[in-house]
Amino acid sequence: MSAQYTLVIGTKNWSSWSLRPWLALRATGAPFEEIVIGLRRPDTQDQIRKYTGSGRVPVLKIAEAGKTLTIWDSLAICETLAERHPQAQLWPKDWDRRAQARAYAAEMHSGFADLREQLSMDFVRKIATPQLREETKKQIARIIGAWSDALSRHGGEGGFLFGGFSIADCMYAPVVSRFHSYGIEVPAAVRAYMDRVLALPSMRDWAKASQGEVDAGIA
């Protein structure tokens, strides 16, 4: 497949939505160009709208057969990559496991608003746990419970939520970073899963770039 991918993302230390498809694209092994838009700046929206009318990152540009297609929204980008690169097995092979993995990804995509607000992603910093609202505590418990259930059923086959690394793991990778940054207490099996995600070469590369942003004073 001949394609030219360009992924437009936000400041790596902060942009949880950018991390998700970035991990999926790395998992395909396909080369891609990366454009990083500085977030929380006066011109952020103007810069993003050069690439998409949605006004949000991430954005995937696919140049192929003399035309360029624009895909926005993290989950839509991940689904597109899974379809274009079946060899990467971004969704589980078995239909029942794949259906559950999609449910996990969709729940993350549409839910956990309190967690997002109170534990915003700050990838490389360690931050004291804030006074959590009850709803935030419930959402943390829901995620830990869901992870624990998936790992108990499928984790032994690869160490990730549904065995091999999948879009479900991509969608929850920013939560792994949040739990790590804010010192959220988790069971041993969940901690082991978090450690596996954080040890991925792609996650380590993202961390290195995030640290570079912090050191440069841009995040």
Beta strands, then each sheet from edge to edge (+ up, - down):
strand 1: 4-10
strand 2: 32-37
strand 3: 59-64
strand 4: 67-72
sheet 1: 2+ 1+ 3- 4+
end
